[in-house]
Amino acid sequence: MKIYQVGGAVRDMLLNKKPHDFDYLVVGSTVEEMLAKGFQQVGVGFPVFLHPETREEYALARKEIKTGNKHTDFKFIFSADVTLEEDIQRRDFTINALARNPENGEIIDLVNGRDDLQKRIIRHINSDHFVEDPLRVLRMCRFAAQLNFDIAPETMDLAKRMVASRMLDHLFAERIWQEIKKALQTQHFEKFIITAKECGALQFILPEVEQLWQTPEKLQYHPEGNSGAHTILTLQQAQNSSAKVKFALLLHDIGKTQTPENILPAHHEHEEKGLPIIEKICARLKIPNEYRNFALLCCEQHMRFRLLPQMKIGKVFDLIQSISKNFKDENQMCDFIEVCRCDSNGRAQTIATEEIEELDKAVKICFDIFNKAKDIRATDMPNFHSLVKDENFKKLYRNFVISKIR
């Protein structure tokens, strides 16, 4: 039995990043031997085991034989005579195929992965094996975002051929969303979208977003020329923001696209027109409600944010109330404001100082009203108990709150 540390942990160590998950490859062993040593097998018929003490994953070296079109359609061969070299050949990218001997720290590099790490390139290992799993196209896009690496030309060409052959048709919605979600959690999510667009995968997983590049923008507001380029610029503004903020930005202008159901001029009422499109995307990819609801809110309300400095206090209060009715705390309000900030700054031109000052003013107005209003109760009103609780009471309460936050 020979044990190697493999995968992302080795890659991240060589990139001077702190590894989070440690995976190990076991060469020259059997299921029976692993169980005898106290390892716990994960699932039935799959050669992955949990260490009895550390609970880290140990996988038997294996070869894979494709048995169908689905991502999961594989037969595994994990006999004791499967070599390290054979196991490496089934893996996706050279930078993920490095092995480390934990006893002496030696790095075993059979596919020039260290060279690609230095060049910041994502390159597939074996074309015959790579095309067996269509999910690897999305993993390629996700690693581009996660590592901020470029794609090797031959790997991009292979991914384009896989997409053109409609191999991604066999991916489950849940797996597509999981790759998008992982990419949303990276700093450079915009690179996931750019890479997916270049290889053609974006048209398959998010055709509504792909359409944004065919949607012209008004050049006086967006000299970048189209809604797709604007969306990328907003995502670049959000590199240190939460995954929910990035998801909302991805879809905030989706109502500008031209569809059979949406035949009005691209920018006419795009906030309202975007709502059913977002609903459709989230239903198709089975996206969790927390992402869907926040994206819907931002799509519907983001344009009104810029008008806050010119609004009277009553109108501002009404807007904040409508925006924040589903917010649990100040952090959620911060996320909404972050979407508005990235949208405002996501333009291919230098933002004028006065515009930045206006945005800062709008942010301050939001927080002042939100923080003051949330602590005001109806029971604080004079003669509360004697007031008739009818429709007029709502107006009285609104006026009372406004008087307190002026």
Secondary structure, DSSP 8 states (H G I E B T S, - for coil): -EEEEETHHHHHHHTT------EEEEES--HHHHHHTT-EE-SSS--EEE-TTT--EEEE--EEEE-SSSTT-EEEE--TT--HHHHHHTSSBGGG--EE-TTT--EE-SS-HHHHHHHTEE-BS-HHHHTT-THHHHHHHHHHHHHT-EE-HHHHHHHHHHHHTTGGGGS-HHHHHHHHHHHHTSTTHHHHHHHHHHHTHHHHH-HHHHGGGGSB--TTT-TT-BHHHHHHHHHHHTTTS-HHHHHHHHHTTGGGS-BTTB-S-TTTTHHHHHHHHHHHHHHHHT--HHHHHHHHHHHHHHHHHTTGGGS-HHHHHHHHHHHHTT--SHHHHHHHHHHHHHHHH-SSS---HHHHHHHHHHHHHHHHHHHHHTT--GGGSTTGGGS--SHHHHHHHHHHHHHHH-
